[in-house]
Amino acid sequence: MQDFRKWAVKAAEWGVDYRARLREMPVRPPVQPGEIAAKIAPSPPEHAETFEQVFADFERDIVPGMTHWQHPRFFAYFPSNSAPASLIAEHLVNAIGAVCMLWQTSPAATELETRAVDWLRQAFGLPEVFQGCIQDTASTATLAAVLVMRERALNYEGNAKGLFDAPRLRVYCSAEAHSSIDRAIWFSGIGQDNLVRIPIKGPLRGADPEALRQLIHADLAAGYLPAGIIANVGATGVGATDPVAELAAIAKQFDLYLHVDAAWAGAAMICPELRHLWAGAEHADSIVVNAHKWLGAQTHCSVHFVRDPASLTRTLAAKPDYLHTLGLSEVVNYSEWGVPLGRQFRALKLWFVLRAYGLEGLRAMIRNHIAWSRQLCERLRTAPGFEIVTEPAYSLFSFRYAKPHADLDQLNLALVEAINADGRIYLTQTRVDGAVAIRFQVGQFECTEDDVMSAYDVITEIAARL
Ligand SMILES: *Cc1c(COP(=O)(O)O)cnc(C)c1O
């Protein structure tokens, strides 16, 4: 490519300018389905085009159709922070363009991954017994965990024999669990009918341990084979958190595998005062925390801690001749710890983020987010017509606008849509006990107290117009 340097520098500078002007842009773009596709040539060019043209089209046709996840007033879903230090690390990773599947396909990537994961282990206060790797997403980390659950329950014969003559496996999680767990259950061949929902109780909407014991006893009596439990720490809907220590005791009693899904809220465990919320995680067999959500290392960066890596490699490692690393029996090959073979160099951004901000810097951010979320929750609690549906869990709460004589589900769906069409902030909805509630999470890396408080004006102003 001609002018490689010029365009590489331009792309980096464009990124800096883009971040600087985010507050002036609508968080969600005002576009209709098909609008962007209509602007893109239907067929590829036969001959090279100038890069001026390519870049100009990117700015004109693509950027206005983006939802700006790094916008400081992004309060929807969960954050997917790409801290400046992470962005810079990704520039370097992109330049190198390595595939980090085996130790020898990039020794530094493998060894830095081991270190960076161990740094996070220490940051979360987890015991030394945990090792881990960086998967692309929590979905694949959980799939790997469910596959281990299956193989462990079947004496590691499922891969060879399939499930046709196997006893009926059972896995337990609460109704608050993320859809990635359902999908892992489908893909593992265990089947949705064998994912047993534990009733929830209490203000944290956590799984009821007594109910779980009864479910397991009933399954054993029916001749089924319980394989594992998946615990929530900060589930996606409204931040539900299970009593992990009690689930761990049950896992031990019945010899079940325990996987903890702390994809979002796990990041908060760098703050010692919050660790009571996942007490017992130290007894889990595996834990997933997305460093690519709240912590600041951009997607994909899903940290998967495991107590016994051999259970993972026994389940997932294939060793065809072309993957043998001759004379290197002692090295770690992280592709054997996950589903995909090819892997990006994901540890560099985590290392950069931890060093550029320090644990104290990251803790300050998380504590601010939690405090601001509570402040906004208190203001909305006293705003006429508003009610709090679920109390703040970490930095997430949910609320509802309740006008007399209105269909509240319709009203609140209309409110979310009107707020998002306005563009100043971005929110999403969920259902709590069957009824629509509006979620509000604070977590964007560069959001300020003013950004959060300005949401109060936007929400109340738009609700008054409905
Ligand atoms: C986001 C999230 C997931 C899925 O994460 P991916 O990395 O997108 O697969 C799973 N569980 C919880 C609790 C989440 O918040």
The ligand as an SDF file (V2000), in Angstrom:
LIG
                    3D

 15 15  0  0  0  0  0  0  0  0999 V2000
  -22.0820   -9.8790   28.9990 C   0  0  0  0  0  0  0  0  0  0  0  0
  -22.3880  -11.0770   29.7740 C   0  0  0  0  0  0  0  0  0  0  0  0
  -22.2040  -12.3490   29.2200 C   0  0  0  0  0  0  0  0  0  0  0  0
  -21.7810  -12.5650   27.7880 C   0  0  0  0  0  0  0  0  0  0  0  0
  -20.5500  -11.9850   27.5390 O   0  0  0  0  0  0  0  0  0  0  0  0
  -19.8440  -12.1210   26.1030 P   0  0  0  0  0  0  0  0  0  0  0  0
  -18.4120  -11.8370   26.4080 O   0  0  0  0  0  0  0  0  0  0  0  0
  -20.4700  -11.0810   25.2360 O   0  0  0  0  0  0  0  0  0  0  0  0
  -20.0820  -13.4790   25.5890 O   0  0  0  0  0  0  0  0  0  0  0  0
  -22.4510  -13.4410   30.0200 C   0  0  0  0  0  0  0  0  0  0  0  0
  -22.8690  -13.3010   31.2940 N   0  0  0  0  0  0  0  0  0  0  0  0
  -23.0630  -12.1020   31.8530 C   0  0  0  0  0  0  0  0  0  0  0  0
  -23.5070  -12.0010   33.2740 C   0  0  0  0  0  0  0  0  0  0  0  0
  -22.8350  -10.9460   31.1130 C   0  0  0  0  0  0  0  0  0  0  0  0
  -23.0140   -9.7440   31.6600 O   0  0  0  0  0  0  0  0  0  0  0  0
  1  2  1  0
  2  3  1  0
  2 14  2  0
  3  4  1  0
  3 10  2  0
  4  5  1  0
  5  6  1  0
  6  7  2  0
  6  8  1  0
  6  9  1  0
 10 11  1  0
 11 12  2  0
 12 13  1  0
 12 14  1  0
 14 15  1  0
M  END
$$$$
